[in-house]
Amino acid sequence: MQKKLLLLATKDSYVLSHRYDLAKYFKTLGYEVCIACSYEKKNLKRFEKDGFITSPISFDRSGINPFKELKTLYEIYKLYKNGKPDVVYQVALKPVFYGSFCARLLKISKIINTFGGVGYAFTANSFKANLIKRLVWLLFKLSYRKTDWDLIVQNQEDKDLWNTYIPESKIHVIQGVGINLQKHQSLPLPPSTEPFTFTLVARMLWTKGIGEFINAAKSIKKTYPLTRFLLVGGLDPNNPAHIPLTVLEKWQEEEVVQWLGHQDNLKEIYEKTHVAVLPSYREGVPKSLLEAMSYERAVITTNTPGCKECVKDNGFLVKPYDTLELIDAMKKFFKNPDLIESMGKQSRHLILEKFDQDIIFPMIKKFL
């Protein structure tokens, strides 16, 4: 009889961007794969066409309405009870907590939990962030307790963080979700007719270091006025660290950056890009940087958990929150333009060495 694997996540768009190749890999291992998340109609049809069982779950990723959250919890419980999965693979905070709680009640023996990062609660220092952090610890106690499940995180600092409530032997570091090198092949640098371009790809959150990127852009343009700064990513209005649309529009009007919103085809963006930038305050291992590296782009990022793992002779690390260091790193590429190509080649080499999905997926397979 074919074994069943259920992948629980918050949104179909996240599954498509971060876990879809992995879900397909699970199918090649012989599993019947059900993907449970909140769906848009267009994606529902795509998932089903690709041979996945789909199960819509009414997740509100940032919601705190107790009635809506109980409804979500009941939907997951009902799905797990009726579907009887042999393995549940749960991604991000709510799926991990709600799914693990239900799996514990239903005595599902194989539970794999994973976090791409730690989110707003652990990157901000506000009353609300601290309150959410306490709630996270409480949910961890309720969902873990005596349940035998494995937790996969993406960097050592995240492992140390969750080790507060989970035995170290049950926490495993796997750096990133894997890059499909067939889809992400080396790109030539932009032609000389294109302006020198720095690109930041992320959700529009202050915690991604976008404020520092904007301030650096203003400074660089004083010396190198033809430089182009691209900001790529959608709004996330429910996140406490979100950047308002009015602010983004103001930057656009001032011609500081070109904000392109969410883009499905990042290859076209990186064809115009010389250097990828992500001054984030903390990450798991950022897929946006890994994709830029796979396209042979040099990087500038922060010396913080998750980001520092992406740099080894292929770019520059700067302090988080430090606009001056970011400006200095950018200026190095103007002073020594040969670094753009040489560091770009090192980026691709690092992907081949550490982040290829043919390396990452078998690591995950060990926990099935």
Secondary structure, 3 states (H helix, E strand, C coil): CCCEEEEEEEEHHHHHHHHHHHHHHHHHCCCEEEEEEECCHHHHHHHHHCCCEEEECCCCCCCCCHHHHHHHHHHHHHHHHHHCCCEEEEECHHHHHHHHHHHHHCCCCEEEEECCCCCHHHHCCCHHHHHHHHHHHHHHHHHHCCCCEEEEECCHHHHHHHCCCCCHHHEEECCCCCECCCCCCCCCCCCCCCCCEEEEECCCEHHHCHHHHHHHHHHHHHHCCCCEEEEECCCCCCCCCECCHHHHHHHHHCCCCEEEECCCCHHHHHHCCCEEEECCCCCCCCHHHHHHHHCCCEEEEECCCCCHHHCCCCEEEECCCCHHHHHHHHHHHHHCCHHHHHHHHHHHHHHHHHHEHHHHHHHHHCCC
